[in-house]
Amino acid sequence: EAEYIVAQLKEKKINAKWLGYAIEKAVDKANYIVPPNGIIGNFIWRSIIGFGGGVDLGDPGLIDEVFVDDSKYWDDYYQPIICAVALANLKK
């Protein structure tokens, strides 16, 4: 599945790499982490954002239309808006 996702992203001119299951490698080398499913995604989010002090940009979607799920936000929507604008500019 990871190879398929990477191939799909590369077709859309997105520099994607499979870095394995070690989140600590991805945190140092990647701007986005694509989890294999929602459960793992929530674990990653809680580890990096909830406990690790990372910045949550929202959950971007890139396949057909650009969207950013900001349902985890309570105070500030600035970061998800910036993320959506940046992704929309990539699609141009």
N, C-alpha and C positions, 0 to 999 in steps of 0.2 A: 504493500500500500504506500509506503514512504517513497519508493522509487517512482510510482505512478504520480503521486502528488508533486514531487520535484519536477518530473517531466512536464506536467501540466503548467506549472508555474514558469518554467523555462520557456515554454512556447509563448507565454505572454511577456517575455523579456524581463522576467523577475529572477534575480540571482538567488537561486535556492540551492541548499545543500542538505544532505542527510548527515546529521552529526551523531547519530546513535541515541542511546537512551540516557546519556549522562547530561543532565540539565546544566551542570556547572560548565560544561564545554560550550553549550549553546549561549549561555548568559554572556560569556566573554566574546563570542564571535558573531552573534546574530542580532538583528534588529527585531525580528519576529520569531516566535516559536509556534509551530503548527502541531498541536497535539493529535493523537490518533482518534480520540473521541472526547466527548464532553466530560466524562468522569476524570480522565487523566488531565484534561485541560483545567478543571477546577483544582486538582491537586497542584498543578504547576502554578496556577494563579495564586493560590494560598501560600505556596512556598516562596515565590518571588515577591509578590506584592504584599500579601498579608503579613508575612513574617520577615521578609528580607529587605523591606524598604524600597522596593522597585517602584517605577512609575507605570501606572496603568493607562494605556492609550485607548482602551476599549477593545472590543473583539472585532477586528476587521474582516470583511468578506470581500473577496477579489474576483471571483470566478465570472459572474455575469455583470452585475452592477456593483458599484462601490457602496458599501454600507458599513457602519460601525455600531455595534451593539454596545450601548453605554448603560445597560441595566444595573451594573454594579456600582454606578456612581451615585453619591448622595449629596455632595456639596458643589462640585465644579464640573462643568462640561467642556471646559477649554481644551484639555488634552484630546478627547475623542473628536472634537471638531477639527483640530489641527491635523490629526491623523487622517480623517476623511478627506480633507482638502488635499493633503499630500498624495494620497492614493488616487484621488480623482485626476490630479495632474499627471500621474504616471500613465494613466489610461489614454491620455491625449496623444 
